[in-house]
Amino acid sequence: MTTLEAALSPLALVARGVRLFGARAALRDDGATTTYEEFGGRIERLAGGLRRLGVAPGDRVALLAPNTAPAHSLCARRCHP
């Protein structure tokens, strides 16, 4: 992965959003709002859970989910080391 690709990855964009926008809304889903900080924290927790289940960098994980805030966290997590 090039430096530019790494900077434009979904995870890098979320991390940047956490730094710049912290408490601002990142996602809105059925009236509920998730801030950038909450979204970043959710991704970190998901990454830890997948690591504990034995998922390693380079492994493939399938996801079939509706277009919701929790599903977006899973999609962003796919780029997390």
Phi, psi and omega per residue, in radians:
M1 nan 2.285 3.127
T2 -1.338 2.915 3.109
T3 -1.061 -0.708 3.133
L4 -1.152 -0.746 3.109
E5 -1.074 -0.725 3.121
A6 -1.105 -0.716 -3.125
A7 -1.182 -0.456 -3.105
L8 -1.749 0.090 -3.133
S9 -1.171 2.686 3.112
P10 -0.961 -0.697 -3.135
L11 -1.131 -0.732 3.122
A12 -1.113 -0.677 3.126
L13 -1.174 -0.669 3.083
V14 -1.147 -0.782 3.130
A15 -1.042 -0.710 3.096
R16 -1.123 -0.731 3.106
G17 -1.070 -0.702 3.110
V18 -1.068 -0.811 -3.130
R19 -1.115 -0.768 -3.013
L20 -1.518 -0.582 -2.961
F21 -2.109 -0.078 3.088
G22 0.396 -1.503 -3.019
A23 -1.532 0.017 3.110
R24 -1.360 2.784 -3.122
A25 -1.191 2.243 3.049
A26 -1.777 -0.692 -3.111
L27 -2.398 2.545 2.998
R28 -2.219 2.282 -3.064
D29 -2.511 1.959 3.132
D30 0.878 0.776 3.089
G31 1.505 -0.222 3.110
A32 -1.605 2.466 -3.139
T33 -1.982 2.360 3.061
T34 -2.003 2.184 3.126
T35 -1.387 2.916 3.071
Y36 -1.051 -0.709 3.120
E37 -1.077 -0.786 3.131
E38 -1.122 -0.741 -3.139
F39 -1.089 -0.806 3.102
G40 -1.080 -0.723 3.107
G41 -1.133 -0.686 3.112
R42 -1.092 -0.730 3.128
I43 -1.108 -0.753 3.118
E44 -1.065 -0.753 3.134
R45 -1.147 -0.721 3.099
L46 -1.107 -0.719 3.118
A47 -1.065 -0.772 3.115
G48 -1.091 -0.742 3.127
G49 -1.102 -0.754 3.127
L50 -1.156 -0.669 3.081
R51 -1.089 -0.729 3.128
R52 -1.128 -0.483 3.092
L53 -1.431 -0.037 3.093
G54 1.686 0.113 3.095
V55 -1.327 2.199 -3.078
A56 -2.004 2.796 3.066
P57 -0.916 2.342 -3.117
G58 1.670 -0.344 3.087
D59 -1.202 2.690 3.095
R60 -1.840 2.416 3.124
V61 -2.272 2.255 3.125
A62 -1.626 2.615 -3.138
L63 -2.462 2.226 3.003
L64 -2.148 1.868 -3.027
A65 -2.616 2.744 3.060
P66 -1.248 2.934 3.132
N67 -1.412 1.432 -3.105
T68 -2.275 2.915 3.125
A69 -1.003 -0.811 3.116
P70 -1.064 -0.626 3.115
A71 -1.163 -0.631 3.096
H72 -1.112 -0.614 3.091
S73 -1.084 -0.729 3.125
L74 -1.135 -0.704 3.140
C75 -1.154 -0.721 3.125
A76 -1.173 -0.577 -3.128
R77 -1.090 -0.481 -3.048
R78 -1.011 -0.374 -3.139
C79 -1.710 0.064 -3.092
H80 -1.433 2.294 3.137
P81 -1.182 nan nan
